[in-house]
Amino acid sequence: MARYKFVSPLSDQQVAILKNLSDSDHGTRTRKRADAILLSNRGYTIDEISAIMEKHRFTVGRWIAQWEERGVDGLLEREGRGRPNSLDEEEQKRVLEWLAEEPRSSKILCAKVEEVLGKSVCEETLRRIFRRNGRVWKRARTSLSEKRDEDEFRLCEQELIEHMEAAVNGEIDLLYLDESGFGRVPDIPYAWQNEGEATKLPCRDGKRINVLGLYSLMEGTLQTKILDRNMKSADVVGFLDEFSEGLKKFTVVTLDNATIHTAKVVSEKLEEWESRNLYLYFLPTYSPELNLIEIVWRKIKYEWLPLRAYESFKQLWSDLSRITQGIGSEYNINFV
């Protein structure tokens, strides 16, 4: 497939067709592909479209190539490709309903398909159906979504998308601030190990390391303040004071409503920071998924910290410092 940086200039008729696709009842994938072509026609780069649409740059590049080579036909979702399905559409719906009741065992569902539908299917067949319908196998996580104001959450989500677009256009800088704690109790649920053996990790309490971080969306870098004590509002003020010095561009820092972020010593600084081009954007309560730095913390804890980090407090501090300083160069995140 040929590689294109931008689409060829679109005619008025092509623009109208793509806008119709974007606003139509076609599938979500088709609408996103049409939007990407329109953005490319307006001069957005592949990396910029990737950030706006939260898709990998290679995916966006493929959409552009498909448009250049096959036009609208290259954007439409196809049906009927591949081998025939073992289960028809109605049977697949029933399997998905059963999956909601028993989300952890495809083996049990295979048995139920055979018992109820009279068809023999393997676990991989069911997994393909699950993936095709947007299900993924991952760790279950605790959630606060039932406690939040959903309307407020959706409004904030849309505003952040607009902030991201402005950041991609170079109109503003967008960053995410948060704190996270690290201790010598390992945050490692899975690891490749020799068959018949178990990797044993130390499980010790003791002092914790607390990190105040500021993650840049466009640069992919992390600025930090690392302490061996609890983080205080005064630490946040000092951190943002230093960051705000010399800012030339309108800068938005996204953060939650934790007490140390909303304390009086912080609110008293807001006007001064705004005079320096620094604006704080507070998220609704119970909305941690809107703060992209949460992904950075998970990457550090579950992927980037080596096992040796848990051997001693000194080693944990050393590895944590090395990793946070290397984010944006040695350690990177692709938001796909």
C-alpha positions, 0 to 999 in steps of 0.5 A, spaced: 500 500 500 502 506 498 504 511 503 501 518 503 502 524 508 496 528 505 490 526 501 490 529 494 486 536 494 478 534 494 473 537 490 467 540 492 463 534 490 468 529 494 467 534 500 460 534 500 460 526 500 465 525 505 461 530 510 455 526 508 458 520 510 461 523 517 453 525 518 450 519 516 448 512 519 454 508 517 458 505 522 463 509 527 469 506 523 466 509 516 464 516 520 471 516 523 475 515 516 471 520 513 473 525 518 480 523 518 480 525 510 477 531 511 482 533 516 487 531 512 484 536 506 484 541 511 492 541 512 492 536 518 498 532 519 497 524 520 500 525 527 495 531 528 489 527 526 492 521 530 492 525 536 485 528 535 482 521 533 486 517 538 488 512 533 495 510 531 498 514 526 499 508 522 491 507 522 490 514 520 496 513 514 492 507 512 485 510 511 488 516 507 492 510 502 485 507 502 481 513 500 487 515 495 487 508 492 479 506 492 475 513 494 469 512 498 469 504 497 476 504 501 472 507 507 466 503 507 466 498 512 465 491 509 461 485 510 461 478 508 469 478 508 472 471 510 470 465 512 462 464 514 460 465 521 459 458 525 453 462 528 448 467 525 447 474 527 441 472 532 445 466 535 451 471 536 447 476 540 445 470 544 452 469 546 454 476 547 448 476 552 450 470 556 457 473 556 455 479 560 452 473 565 459 469 565 464 474 562 470 470 565 470 463 561 469 462 554 469 454 556 463 455 559 460 458 554 462 453 549 458 448 553 452 452 553 452 454 545 452 446 544 447 445 549 442 451 547 443 452 540 446 445 538 452 447 535 459 445 537 464 451 537 471 452 539 473 457 544 477 461 539 471 462 535 467 465 541 473 470 542 473 472 535 466 474 536 467 477 542 473 481 539 469 483 533 463 486 538 468 490 542 470 486 547 477 485 550 480 480 555 483 485 560 483 486 568 477 488 571 478 495 575 474 498 580 470 504 578 467 510 580 463 512 574 456 510 578 458 516 583 459 521 578 454 526 574 454 523 567 452 530 564 458 533 567 462 528 565 460 528 558 461 536 557 468 535 560 470 530 556 467 534 550 471 540 552 477 536 553 477 534 546 477 541 544 483 543 548 486 537 545 485 539 538 487 546 540 494 543 542 495 539 536 494 546 532 499 549 536 494 554 539 495 552 546 499 547 551 495 542 554 498 538 560 495 533 566 497 533 573 496 528 578 500 525 584 501 517 585 505 513 590 510 508 590 512 503 595 515 496 596 509 492 595 509 490 588 504 492 583 505 486 578 500 482 577 502 478 571 509 476 568 512 471 564 515 465 568 519 458 567 514 453 567 513 449 574 517 455 577 514 462 580 518 468 580 518 471 588 518 478 589 519 481 596 513 484 600 515 489 604 511 495 607 515 501 609 516 508 607 513 510 600 515 515 595 510 520 592 511 523 585 507 529 583 507 529 575 506 534 570 505 530 563 505 534 556 500 531 551 504 534 545 511 533 547 510 526 551 514 528 557 513 528 564 516 533 569 516 531 576 517 532 584 519 526 588 518 526 595 519 521 601 513 524 605 506 525 603 505 531 598 502 537 600 498 543 597 504 547 598 508 542 594 503 543 588 504 551 589 511 551 589 511 546 583 506 550 579 510 556 581 516 554 578 513 551 572 509 558 570 515 562 570 516 564 563 510 561 559 509 564 553 503 560 550 496 559 553 497 553 557 492 549 560 493 544 566 488 538 567 487 536 574 482 533 579 479 536 585 483 533 590 484 537 597 491 539 595 489 541 589 483 546 591 486 548 598 486 556 599 493 556 598 492 554 591 486 558 589 490 564 592 495 563 586 490 562 580 489 569 578 497 570 579 498 564 574 493 566 569 497 572 569 503 568 567 499 564 562 497 558 566 490 556 567 488 550 571 482 546 568 479 542 574 475 535 572 469 533 575 469 528 581 470 521 580 472 522 573 480 519 573 479 516 566 479 524 563 486 525 566 491 522 561 497 522 566 493 516 570 495 512 564 503 514 565 502 511 572 499 505 570 505 504 565 510 505 570 507 501 575 505 495 571 510 495 565 516 499 566 519 498 573 524 492 573 523 487 578 529 489 582 526 496 584 523 492 589 529 490 593 530 496 597 528 503 598 534 506 595 533 502 588 526 503 588 528 511 588 533 510 583 529 506 578 523 511 579 527 517 578 531 514 571 524 512 568 520 518 570 526 522 567 526 518 560 519 519 559 518 522 552 525 519 550 526 512 552 519 511 555 513 513 550 506 512 550 501 512 544 494 513 545 491 509 540 
